[in-house]
């Protein structure tokens, strides 16, 4: 009968398979000390948390773009399809690759070193897992912080936090003799629920303080000099205007600029399709000229803007009021 030691405890055979103890629990001891046996399903745990974090980040970023203060869209139907492809195909593959790499570089070394420390100190190996994880994270943090330019302490904390769940599951799996397949099934189910929660939470994250609301300006607030992006628009309280370098477009393509005197009037928002703003009438500017400017910015720093090109992915021209 083959024997061995793990954490200082003798091993034997059971149904023809070498066994050992880990923290006093009889566990399988496969030939070669394979990483998948040391940390069953660790790569799936890491992949699941990376997937949830990636989904949350992507949806929070997308939602922030869609809550653009100038009303620009996210790129229309093609952008929505690309986002769906990224979330359903690219991100899971990337998360699994990162999970496997994390298992090789972090979880399996932590389990090996914890066991070695337990053998030498007679302190149960699971008690060593978190201190070893902290030490390993500290060693990895130095080159990562150097390459990324991030603070060392924050990098170390982030690396350690990313390893807590995979290591905890690996320790529990070893002590309870969970198989790799059972760990993967349970983790996959939990990760799917977490990804859905991350999708919902990420989508709602930018609106935690409420969606963007443009300021409400009075008739007198519009009067004054507005400049920006090479454009100059002077509005007086009597309704006359002087415009310089207003953009002119043909379809979705900018084709030139126009200037000239004219008139202006304020426009109230309809609450659905357009905002409040000003509408210009300039004789020298014909069809295609940007004669309707809408309100953005804040009450303290109001802006007038116009979208140029595709409303879902076009450019924006912004005018800011000069101080008197």
N, C-alpha and C positions, 0 to 999 in steps of 0.2 A: 504493500500500500504506500503510495507516494505521500510524503509529508512536506510541510513547509511552514513558514511563519509569516504572519501579517499582523503588524502592531504587537509583535511579541507573543502571539498565541499560536500553538501548534495547529496544523491542518491535516486533513485526511482525505478520504475519498467518499463520495456518496453517489450511488448509481453510476459509478465509473467516471465521474467528473471530479477533478481536484477541487477541494473546497478550503476555505479559510475563515477567519473571523475578522470583522471590522467593527471596533467598538463593542466587542462581545457578541456580535450577531454572525451566525454562519452565513457566508456569502459564496457565490461562485467565484472560482479563481481560474479563469481561462488561461490556456497556454499563451505565453507571449505578453501577458498583461496588456491586452489591447486597450486602447484609449476608450473605445465604445463601452467596454466592460467597467472601466474605472469610473466613467461618467456617463451612465446610460441616458441617451436622449438629450445630452447637453447641447448639441448643435441645434436641435429643434427648439429648445427653450430659448436659446439666444436668438435664433431666427425669428421666433414669435414676438419677442420684445422689440427687435429691430423693425419688424413689419409694422407693429402697432405704432411705434414712434414715427416711422416713415409716412404712414397714412395720415397721422395727426398733422405732421409738419406740412405735407403736401396740401391737405385740405384747408389748413389755416392760411397758407400762402395764397391758395386759389380764392378763398373767401375774401381775403384782404384786397386782392386785385379786383374782384367783382364789386367790392364796396368802394370803388374808386371815386374820389371827390369830384371828378370831372365826367362821371357817367360812362366811361369807356367800358366796353364788354371784355370778355376773356378770349375773344377770337372766334366766336361762332361755333357752328356744329363740328368743324374739323378739330378745333381745340378741345371740345368736349370728348370726341372720340379718342384723341391722343391721350387725354387725361385718363380715360377709362382703360386704355391699353396699358398705360404706365402702372396704374393701380392694380390691375388684374394679372399682368404678365411680368413686366420688368421688375417692379418692386418686390414681388415674392421671390423671384430668382435671385435678385441682389441680396435680399434678407437672408435667404438660405446660404448663399456663399459667405456672407459675413458671419452667419451663425457657425458654420463649419470652421472658419478661420478663428473665431473667438474660442471655440471648443479646443482647438489644437494649441492655441497660444496661451489660453487662460485656464479654462476649467480643468482640463486633463493635467496640466502641470500643478495646479493647486491640489488636486486629489493625490497625485504622486508625492508631492512634498509633504502634505499633511500626513500621509501614511508613514513616510520616512521619519518625520518628527515624532509620530506616535510610537514607532518601534524603538527609538532611541530614548525617549523620555518616559515611556509608560503612561503618558497622558493620552486619553482616547483621541484617535485621529480626527473625529468630527470637530473637536474643540479647537483644532489647529486651522481649520479651513478658512475662517474669516481673517485671522492674523496673517496667514500665508497669502490670501487674496490681497490684503492691504499692502503687504511688502512687494508682491509681484506688480501690482498697479503702480506703486511708487517707482519701481525700476523702469516700467514701460513709459511712465509719464514724462520722463526727462527728454527722450528723443522726440516723442510726439509733440510736446510743448515747443521744442526747438524748431521742428519742421513747420508747425502751424502758427507759431507766434502767440499762442494762447498762454495764459498764466499757468504756472506749474501746479499750484494748489487746486485750481479748478479742473485741470486736466486729470490730475490724480484722482480727485473725487468722482469725476464722471466715469473714468475707467473702472474704479472700484464699484460704483453703483451698478454699472452694466454687468458686473460679474456676480452680484449677490444672488439673483434669482437662479441662474444656471447652476451655481455651486450649491445652493440650498436644495434644489431638486436632485442634483447628483448625489449629495449626501443622503437624502431621504431614500432615494432609489437603492443605494448600496445597503443601507441598514434594513430596509424592508424587502430586499430581494426583488424589486420590481424589474421586469424585463425591459429591454430596450424598446421593443415594439409597443408594450403597454404604455410606457412613458410617452412615446411619440404620439400615440392615439389621443391620450388625454391632453397633452400639450397642444396638439393641433386643434382640438375642439375649443380649448380655452383661448388660443391665439385667434381663432376665427371670431369669437365673441368680442375679444379685445379690439380686433381690427374694425369691427362694425362700430363699437363704441368710440374708437379713435376717429372714424369717419364722421360720426355725428358731432362729437366734441370739437374736432378741428373745424368743421363747417360753421359751428356757432361761436367759435373763439373770438373772431374779430368784432362780433356784435355784442360782446359782453358789456360794453359801455353804450350800446345802442348804435344803430346804423348812422352813417354820416348824414347830417342835415345842413344844407346851405344856409347862410345868414339871411335874415329878412331886412331888406334895405328900403328906406323911404325914398320919395322922389328927390329930395335934397341930397341924399347920400350918393346918388349917381353923378351929380354935378361935380365937375373937376377934371383933372388931367389924369388919363390912364395910359400907361406905357408898358411895353414888354415885347420881346421877340422882334424888335425892330419896328414895332407898330406904335403909332401915337394917335390917341383918340381924346379930343377935348370936347366935353359936354358942358353947356352952360345952363343955368336955371330957367332960361326962357325957351329952351327946346331946340336951340341951334347947335350944330356940331361941326367940327373940323376933323376929318379923318386923314391919316397919312399911312400909306403902305398897308392897306387892308388886303388880306389874302384873297386870291381869286382861284377857284378850282373848276375843272371841267370833269364832271362825274366825281370820281374819287381821286383825281390827280390835280395837284396844285400847278397852275399854269402862269401865275404872275401876281401882280399887286396893283392896287389902284388907290388914288387919293382925291380929295376934293371936299368942298363944303356941303353941308346938308342939314338935316333935322334929325331929332331923335325923340323917342317916347318910351316910357317904361312899359313893361309887360308883366302881368301877374302870372304866377305859376298855375297850371291847371291841376296839379296834384298827381298827374299820371304820366303824361308823355313829355312834358317840357317844364323847365324851371322858370322862375322870374328872371328878368333881365332887361335889356334895352334893344329896341329895334331901330335901325338907322335907315334913312332915305338919303342917298348920295347920288346925284345925277350922273357924275363921272364914272360911277361903278355900276355896271350892268349885271346881267345874269351871271351867277356863279360867284359873286362877291360875298364875303362874309359880313352880312349886315345885321345878323341877330347874334347877340352876345348874352350868355347866361351867367348867373351868379354862382360863385364858388368861394373858397376861402373861409374866413371866420368873420364874426362881427367886428373884431378889432382890426383885422387885415382882410378886407373884402377883395375879391377878384372878379374879373369878367373873363370868360373864356369862350372859345369856339373850337369844335372838333373839325379837323381837316382829314379827308379821306374816309376810309371804312369806319363806320360808327363802332364796330366791334373790335377794331385793332388799329385805328388811325392815330394821327398825331394830334396834339392839342396846342393851341396858342393861348397864352395867359397874359392878361393885362392887370397890373396892380396900380392902385391909386396913389398918386404922389401926394406927399404931405403938403399942406398949404404953407 
